[in-house]
Amino acid sequence: MSEPALLLSGIEKSYNRGLPGEVSVLRGIELSVARGEVIALVAPSGAGKSTLLHIAGLLDSADAGRVAIAGQDMSGLPDTRRTAVRRADVGFVYQFHHLLPEFSALENIVLPQLANGTPRKKADTRARELLDRVGLAPRASHRPAALSGGEQQRVAFCRALANAPGLLLADEPTGNLDPVTSDQVFDALMELVRGTGLSAVIATHNMDLAARMDRRIRLEAGRLVDI
């Protein structure tokens, strides 16, 4: 049996820890994400879902507990090693695309590959393949300002998958789009995820989108419960 793509065990996180007014956000989080599994994370604003995703993706550290990615325990690793794992093994998508405005769609997908040591020609080929998969091959040379909101977010998906990570973490990836565009963009995301065998945790308020994933979990009072 293969190791989970992501394992969270006993994750605790508080703000203003040890001070008056301490706020406990995560209280003993337990989560196992199987390889190829797509999980919907549902939570109201302020419940701590972004904090949870940041800890899972090594952008933040828990006060207590264990994070393992593809069977490798991340506890106690130096920052350089955590950065290397995050760059190669984890893809992030946010509500806002955060594309670099001075670079084309293609270049936005090439850059993270170059940072990971991929040769330019190989990175360019990978970027074009990803853009083609989301129907944006003809827009490769366009800068973000010349793309629609839905197109920008599809480029952001491609960028997140540029280094072929095993795990995708997405925080309200369609939350900034109108319902029709949201549906189209979500279809593109799911096609990429399913087509590459990715494991994914996708935070969303949209229960219709959540219903299309393999499993649904809710963050309530700092703990995860199945829906």
C-alpha positions in Angstrom: 0.0 0.0 0.0 1.5 3.4 -1.0 2.0 6.2 1.4 -0.6 9.0 1.4 0.1 12.0 -0.7 -0.5 14.1 2.4 -0.8 13.2 6.0 -1.6 15.6 8.8 -1.5 14.3 12.3 -2.4 16.2 15.5 -2.0 19.7 13.9 -2.4 22.5 16.3 -2.2 26.2 15.5 -3.0 29.3 17.7 -2.4 33.0 17.2 -1.1 35.2 20.0 0.0 31.9 21.6 0.5 32.2 25.4 -0.9 35.7 25.5 -4.2 37.1 26.7 -6.6 36.8 23.8 -5.0 33.7 22.3 -7.1 32.3 19.4 -6.9 28.6 18.8 -7.5 28.0 15.1 -6.6 24.4 14.5 -7.2 21.8 17.2 -5.7 18.4 16.6 -6.3 18.2 12.8 -6.1 14.7 11.3 -6.2 14.2 7.6 -5.0 11.6 5.1 -5.2 12.3 1.4 -4.7 9.2 -0.8 -2.8 9.4 -4.0 -5.1 10.5 -6.8 -7.8 11.6 -4.3 -9.5 15.0 -4.7 -10.9 16.4 -1.4 -13.2 19.4 -1.0 -12.5 21.5 2.1 -15.6 23.4 3.1 -15.4 26.1 5.8 -16.8 29.6 6.5 -14.6 32.6 6.2 -12.3 32.9 9.2 -12.5 29.3 10.2 -8.8 28.6 9.4 -8.9 26.9 6.1 -6.2 29.1 4.6 -4.0 28.4 7.7 -4.6 24.7 7.3 -3.6 24.8 3.6 -0.5 26.9 4.4 0.6 24.4 7.0 -0.1 21.4 4.7 1.9 23.1 1.9 4.9 24.1 4.2 4.2 27.8 3.9 3.6 28.0 7.6 4.5 25.9 10.6 2.1 24.3 13.1 2.5 24.7 16.9 2.3 21.0 17.2 1.7 17.9 15.1 3.2 16.3 12.0 3.1 16.9 8.3 4.2 14.2 5.9 4.2 14.6 2.1 4.5 11.4 0.0 5.6 9.6 3.1 8.4 12.0 4.0 8.1 13.6 7.5 8.5 17.3 7.1 9.0 17.9 10.9 12.3 19.4 11.8 13.6 19.9 8.2 15.7 23.0 7.6 14.0 25.8 5.7 16.1 25.1 2.6 14.8 21.5 2.4 11.2 22.6 3.1 11.5 25.1 0.2 12.9 22.5 -2.1 10.0 20.1 -1.3 7.4 22.9 -1.7 8.8 23.9 -5.0 9.0 20.4 -6.5 6.2 18.5 -4.8 3.4 20.9 -4.0 1.3 23.2 -6.3 -0.7 26.1 -5.0 -3.7 27.9 -6.5 -5.3 30.9 -4.8 -8.5 32.9 -5.3 -6.5 35.6 -7.2 -4.2 34.4 -9.9 -1.1 36.3 -8.8 0.5 36.1 -12.2 3.5 38.2 -12.9 2.1 41.1 -15.0 5.3 41.8 -17.1 5.5 38.2 -18.3 3.4 36.3 -20.9 1.2 33.4 -20.0 3.9 31.0 -21.3 6.6 32.7 -19.3 4.6 32.6 -16.1 4.6 28.8 -16.4 8.2 28.5 -17.5 9.7 30.6 -14.6 8.9 28.2 -11.8 10.4 25.4 -13.8 13.6 27.3 -14.3 13.8 28.0 -10.6 13.5 24.2 -10.1 16.5 23.6 -12.4 14.6 22.6 -15.6 16.3 23.4 -18.9 14.6 26.2 -20.8 13.7 24.2 -23.8 12.1 21.5 -21.7 10.3 24.1 -19.6 8.9 25.8 -22.7 7.6 22.5 -24.0 5.9 21.7 -20.7 4.3 25.1 -20.5 2.9 24.8 -24.0 1.5 21.3 -23.3 -0.3 22.6 -20.1 -1.7 25.6 -21.9 -3.0 23.4 -24.7 -4.7 21.2 -22.1 -6.7 24.1 -20.8 -7.5 25.5 -24.3 -5.1 28.5 -24.0 -2.4 27.5 -26.5 -3.4 30.5 -28.8 -3.0 32.9 -25.8 0.5 31.8 -24.8 2.2 35.1 -25.8 -0.5 37.3 -24.0 0.3 39.0 -20.8 -2.2 38.7 -17.9 -3.8 42.1 -18.5 -4.9 40.9 -22.0 -6.5 37.7 -20.6 -10.0 37.4 -19.1 -10.4 36.5 -15.4 -11.1 32.8 -16.3 -8.1 32.7 -18.6 -5.9 34.2 -15.9 -7.0 31.5 -13.5 -6.4 28.7 -15.9 -2.9 30.0 -16.5 -2.5 30.0 -12.7 -3.5 26.3 -12.6 -0.9 25.5 -15.3 1.8 27.4 -13.3 0.9 25.4 -10.2 1.4 22.2 -12.1 4.5 23.3 -14.0 6.9 21.2 -11.9 4.6 18.1 -12.0 3.9 18.1 -8.2 2.1 15.2 -6.6 -0.1 17.4 -4.4 -2.2 20.4 -5.3 -3.6 22.8 -2.7 -6.2 25.3 -3.9 -7.8 28.0 -1.8 -11.1 29.1 -3.3 -9.7 28.9 -6.8 -13.0 30.0 -8.5 -14.2 32.3 -5.7 -13.4 35.4 -7.7 -15.3 34.4 -10.8 -19.0 34.6 -11.9 -21.0 31.4 -11.8 -20.7 30.5 -15.5 -16.9 31.2 -15.7 -16.4 29.4 -12.3 -18.0 26.3 -13.7 -15.8 26.4 -16.8 -12.6 27.1 -14.9 -13.4 24.3 -12.4 -13.9 21.9 -15.3 -10.4 22.9 -16.6 -8.9 22.3 -13.1 -10.5 18.9 -12.7 -9.4 17.8 -16.1 -5.8 18.8 -15.2 -6.0 17.0 -11.8 -7.6 13.8 -13.1 -5.4 13.8 -16.2 -2.2 13.9 -14.2 -3.2 11.7 -11.3 -2.8 14.5 -8.8 -3.9 14.4 -5.2 -5.7 17.7 -4.3 -7.3 19.5 -1.4 -9.5 22.3 -2.8 -11.2 24.8 -0.5 -14.5 26.1 -1.7 -17.8 27.6 -0.5 -19.6 26.2 -3.6 -21.3 22.9 -2.6 -22.1 22.1 -6.2 -18.4 22.1 -6.9 -17.7 20.2 -3.7 -20.1 17.5 -4.7 -18.0 16.7 -7.8 -15.0 15.8 -5.7 -14.1 12.4 -4.2 -14.7 13.4 -0.6 -16.0 16.4 1.3 -14.7 17.6 4.7 -15.7 20.5 6.8 -13.6 22.6 9.2 -15.6 23.3 12.3 -14.3 24.7 15.6 -10.8 23.9 14.6 -11.5 20.2 13.7 -12.2 18.3 10.5 -15.4 16.4 10.1 -16.7 14.4 7.1 -19.7 15.8 5.3 
